[in-house]
Amino acid sequence: MKKWLIAIVLGITIVLANATVFGAPRPTAKEVTAYANTFEGSIGIYAKNLKTGKTYAYRSDVVFPTASTSKLVVALAAYKYLYPAADADKRTVYDDDIEKMITVSDNEAFYDLLNEFDEKMPAALARTLKDLRLKKTMIHDDRAFQLYNYHSVTTPKEMAAVMETIYRGKYLGKQTSQHLLDTLSRTIFTDEIPRYMLTPVMHKVGELDDVLCDVGIVDDGKNPILISVYTSSSAATDYKSDYIANIAAKVYNLLRK
């Protein structure tokens, strides 16, 4: 092989070793924080390498409206507290509702499940939050509306805990958890966390008023990186979407081995 070709191959190898996602060389934590500081509005970030335990946090305990990421908690509660007592036909209905709620963020399916909770187990959502030891998260709760003017609120760190609970598989059992992860990987929304990733992403995006958020797991088979980003800004949705995509790329490269 010619020397110039060897040099090119080596150069590409070095670049790939230090940049797993397009446009995102491996940064330092200070560089990620410096970038987050430039966001025009409010942003909170929590990320964790689920294999090594290494984390990155930036205003991760700040409360944000959940937007449609609340559907992660609703899915957990449905599988935990509605599913066991349901017959086969009803389980199919629940499966269909959860599939639509996660993959296309279908609000009708979401409210169908809320109605099921109201009819069969009104405390299911509160019990799920208690099971997961979430202190600031409130889902479909009048208290949240009184405090924050939204019925569902969370923090980047607490919604990350919801996603990690799904990933670990103990709360719902391995089979149900894997089914939910597979469903999360089939979402039609790819503009935020997945945008620059070269590997599968299991995630749930949310958008409401000035809020845009995404929480998910990027898994290349070696580095399962959990990323939770919440933003609130009067800026255009494209601006917030770009920011989430960029910050996700940065924290992924920061935390991967």
Beta strands, then each sheet from edge to edge (+ up, - down):
strand 1: 42-49
strand 2: 55-58
strand 3: 64-65
strand 4: 153-154
strand 5: 201-208
strand 6: 211-219
strand 7: 224-232
sheet 1: 2+ 1- 7+ 6- 5+
sheet 2: 3+ 4-
end
